[in-house]
């Protein structure tokens, strides 16, 4: 690819202004000149999500802010090189990427793969971020990035908690019908005065969680504690776990929770993508 004038950024020798660093971009080794076109390509690839796997050129332009001519030229080249595949008037991430990506996670543990996601969400919110999995009818903390605040909820990897109280449990029940049925058929222990012990009410909340795509709860397991959680899926579209943010209610206010919904859901999707997962059908 070659260009001249204001769009010389896509030529290895072009571009006179320093490139803007993308969020999450790694630092180059000393003395290595950045190739700005790679940042543009990453911007296009970052436009695709699990909920929007196929995009038109105008949707890519809206997502990236790139000029129409830039989008057309780069997309055409990405299709030619199998980075993208055409699907009618839309394009999607190329199937060839699965071949290229296969060695990336080979030999790596899923929890190690998603650890940077937990740490990034912790740094963005300032609160403890956890990943819970279903084990023998309970939810178990399998990974966490702990808050740096002195006042925090007690949590540790390996902690076992009931499904019926708390946002992570609600998420697990929403995307695992067998776990939900088992929990709802058992006695729902009252842990605080806000714990839901009516199976019909809990079922309604679980159904609402499924519709919303996340759960938010306060004071159900511990008085003065609030949390929100979203699902992470595996390669079969089954629930891998519940990614959550939690902390004392005096810091984790309703306003903050509402502001954190989108970053939480985006982090859960990022974790899903990193482990090669997909959304359930």
DRENFI-902507 format. One record per residue (C-alpha): x, y, z; residue in three letters. Coordinates in steps of 0.1 Angstrom, whole numbers, plus 2048, in hexadecimal, padded with zeros to 3 digits. Each point is the difference from the previous one (the first is absolute). Layout:
% DRENFI-902507
XYZAla/...
//
This chain:
% DRENFI-902507
800800800Unk/80D8227F7Unk/7F3824805Unk/80C8237FFUnk/7F682180FUnk/7EB801820Unk/7FA7DA7FFUnk/8247F77FEUnk/7FC7EF821Unk/7F97DF7EEUnk/8238007F0Unk/81D7F4815Unk/81481E7F6Unk/7E4819803Unk/7F181481DUnk/81081C811Unk/7EB804820Unk/8057E881DUnk/7E37E6801Unk/7E680181CUnk/8047E2817Unk/7E27EA801Unk/7F37F5822Unk/8127E080AUnk/81A8037E5Unk/8227F480BUnk/81F8167FFUnk/8187FA7E2Unk/8247F8806Unk/81781D7FFUnk/80980D7DEUnk/7E47EE7EEUnk/7EA8167EAUnk/7DB7FA804Unk/7EB7F57E2Unk/7E1815803Unk/7ED7EA7E7Unk/8017E481AUnk/7ED816819Unk/7E68077E5Unk/7FC7DB7F9Unk/7FD7F8825Unk/7E581B802Unk/7EC7EF7E5Unk/8047DE810Unk/7F680E822Unk/7DF80C7F1Unk/7F37DC7FFUnk/7F07F1820Unk/7EF7E0808Unk/7DE8127FFUnk/8098117DFUnk/8167E77EDUnk/7F780E7DDUnk/8028257F7Unk/7FA8157E1Unk/81B8197F5Unk/7EB81D80EUnk/7FE7EE822Unk/8257FC800Unk/8058247F7Unk/7E980B81CUnk/8127E9819Unk/82380B7F6Unk/7FB8247F5Unk/8167FA7E2Unk/7F98107DEUnk/7EA7EC7E8Unk/81D7FD7E7Unk/8177F281CUnk/7E67E780BUnk/7F97F47DCUnk/8257FC7F8Unk/80A7EE820Unk/7E27EA800Unk/8067F57DCUnk/8247F8808Unk/7F67ED820Unk/7E77EB7EDUnk/81B7F87E6Unk/8187F581BUnk/7E57EC812Unk/7FF81581FUnk/7DC8077F8Unk/7E57EC7EDUnk/7E480E7ECUnk/7DC7F8809Unk/7E98117E7Unk/803825806Unk/8127FA821Unk/8227F380BUnk/80A7EC81EUnk/8207F4811Unk/80F7E77E8Unk/7FE7DB807Unk/8257FE7FAUnk/805812821Unk/7F57E0812Unk/81E7EF7F0Unk/81881C809Unk/7F2803823Unk/8017DA809Unk/82480080CUnk/7FB820815Unk/7EE7EF81DUnk/80E7DD7FDUnk/80E7F5821Unk/7F381E812Unk/7E67FD81CUnk/7DF8137FBUnk/804812821Unk/82280D7F6Unk/7F280C7DFUnk/7E4814810Unk/81580E81DUnk/8098207EEUnk/7DB8067F9Unk/7F97FE826Unk/81D817808Unk/7F68197E5Unk/7DC80280DUnk/80D803824Unk/81681D7F6Unk/7E38117EDUnk/7E77FD81DUnk/8177FF81EUnk/7EC7E380FUnk/8077DB803Unk/7F97EB7E1Unk/7F97DB802Unk/7F97E27EAUnk/7E87E680EUnk/7F97DD7F3Unk/7E67E7808Unk/80D7E3815Unk/7E97E580FUnk/7E2818803Unk/81481D80EUnk/81281D7F1Unk/826800806Unk/81881D7FCUnk/81A7F47E8Unk/8128207F8Unk/80182480DUnk/8118227FEUnk/7FC810822Unk/7F9824806Unk/81C81680EUnk/7E8811818Unk/8057F9825Unk/7DB7FA805Unk/7F67E27ECUnk/7E97E1800Unk/8117E080BUnk/8067EB7E2Unk/81A7E67F6Unk/8067E67E4Unk/7EF7E080BUnk/7E4811813Unk/7DF7EC7FDUnk/7DF813800Unk/7DC7F77FAUnk/7F08077DEUnk/7E081080CUnk/81081F810Unk/8158197ECUnk/80580C7DCUnk/8187E57F5Unk/7E97E580CUnk/7E38107EEUnk/8158007DFUnk/8097DB805Unk/7DB7F7805Unk/7F58157E2Unk/8177EE7E8Unk/8007DD810Unk/7DC7F3802Unk/80A7E0812Unk/81181481BUnk/7E3818803Unk/7E77E3803Unk/8147F081BUnk/805820814Unk/7DB80A7FDUnk/7F47DE80CUnk/81680181FUnk/7FA815820Unk/80B8237F9Unk/81380A820Unk/7FB82380DUnk/823810803Unk/7F4824805Unk/7DE810802Unk/8048087DBUnk/8077DC7F5Unk/7E57F37E8Unk/7F17E180FUnk/7E17FE7EAUnk/8077E97E2Unk/7E78127EAUnk/810822806Unk/8237F17FBUnk/7F57F07E0Unk/7F38217F3Unk/821811809Unk/8137E47EEUnk/7EB8057E1Unk/805825801Unk/8267FB803Unk/7FF7EB7E0Unk/7ED81B7EEUnk/81781C80CUnk/8207ED7FBUnk/80D808823Unk/7F6800824Unk/80281A81CUnk/7F97F9825Unk/805811822Unk/8007F2823Unk/7F47DD7F6Unk/81F7ED80EUnk/81081B815Unk/7F082080EUnk/81081F7F1Unk/80E7EE7E2Unk/7F78057DBUnk/80A7ED7E1Unk/7F97FC7DBUnk/80A7E37E9Unk/7FE7F57DCUnk/8057DF7EEUnk/81F7F27EFUnk/7FA7E47E7Unk/8167E37F3Unk/8057F47DCUnk/7DF7EC801Unk/7EC81F80BUnk/7FC7F2823Unk/80681481FUnk/82480080BUnk/7FB81681EUnk/7F482180EUnk/81681F7FFUnk/7F781881BUnk/809821812Unk/7F8803825Unk/80781681DUnk/7F181381EUnk/7E08127F7Unk/80D82180DUnk/8188007E2Unk/7ED7EA7E8Unk/7E28177FCUnk/7E37FA7E9Unk/80D81C7EAUnk/8227F07FDUnk/7F17DE7F9Unk/7EC80E7E3Unk/81F8107F2Unk/8137DF803Unk/7E77EA7EEUnk/80E8077DDUnk/8257FB80BUnk/7F77E0812Unk/7ED7F17E3Unk/81C80B7E8Unk/81A7EF818Unk/7EB7E0801Unk/7FE8007DAUnk/8268057FEUnk/8057E3818Unk/7E97EB7EAUnk/8138097E1Unk/8227F9810Unk/7F77DD809Unk/7F17F97DEUnk/7DC80280CUnk/7E180B7EFUnk/7DD80C80AUnk/7E57E6805Unk/7E87FB7E4Unk/
//
